[in-house]
Amino acid sequence: MILIGLTGIIGSGKTFALNFYKKKGYSIFSADEEVKKILKTSIVKKKINKSFPEVFDRNKLNKNKLAQIVFSNKNKLKKIENIIHPIVNKKKNLFIKKNRKKIIILEIPIIFEKKSAKNYDYIILMQINKKKQFERVIKRKNMTLKLLNDINLNQISSRQKKYADFIVNNNNSKQETKKKLQSILNEILVKNNFTTGRVK
């Protein structure tokens, strides 16, 4: 089994890349999607309410308010990570165990931040310049310039991610990005003595 970690800063195109590989028929796991599901569970909401009661409006979790609070304070960010990350890791490990495929692609935004690169056979880093990132991310619901800046401060700069096996420059057209993603996959297949371009 080959585990491919897909990472990059917010707005770099991780979801686009993951969907590209999904359409090719590969098993994929999205940490971001798992977090969204986890935040809907009663047990997690109870834990968040205990540490951050101010992010609940009439017993409803205000995810935007939570993001503003935790990304502007490293101690509070660590606190929410201690609630969420163990559950995500458990789900990730269960996914890998259940999907005994030859290749599994896992979208994990903070591989380098959490020093977990050793858990993957290959790491693909999605890169984007600040201008493109701003253009894409600022359109998201409830996103502000301050929140974007705070998120960026808590993610390692792409320039520091020298341990990536492959880098995808996602500043150009979608077609160019797809070609690069396919080229990377082909290289991994060849390195591991697979003779087909559609090994699952």
Number of C-alpha atoms within 10 A of each C-alpha: 12 16 17 22 24 27 25 26 21 19 23 24 24 25 16 16 23 21 13 16 19 14 9 14 12 19 20 18 21 18 18 15 12 16 14 11 11 17 15 12 10 10 11 15 20 13 14 21 16 10 14 18 15 14 20 16 10 7 11 11 19 13 14 13 14 19 17 18 18 19 21 17 13 13 11 16 16 14 15 18 14 11 15 18 15 11 16 21 13 10 15 18 12 11 16 18 10 9 14 13 15 13 19 20 24 24 23 21 21 18 22 20 13 8 9 12 16 10 12 15 13 19 25 24 27 27 23 21 13 12 9 14 19 17 11 14 16 15 10 10 8 10 14 15 11 12 18 18 13 18 17 14 13 16 15 15 13 16 7 9 15 11 12 19 14 17 19 21 17 24 18 10 9 13 9 14 20 17 12 17 21 17 12 17 20 18 14 18 18 13 9 10 9 14 10 10 14 12 15 14
